[in-house]
């Protein structure tokens, strides 16, 4: 069954899974209020 899923392209690549996990983790932290706000960058114009 695993081989059939691989052949059909139904199992995502590891890098894709890592990206999705990172996005979901960032969203969770945002919703949970655990993200510290980063200071605005100061530009010397």
Buried (B, 14 or more C-beta within 10 A) or exposed (E): EEEEEEEEEEEEEEEEEEEEEEEEEEEEEEEEEEEEEEEEEEEEE
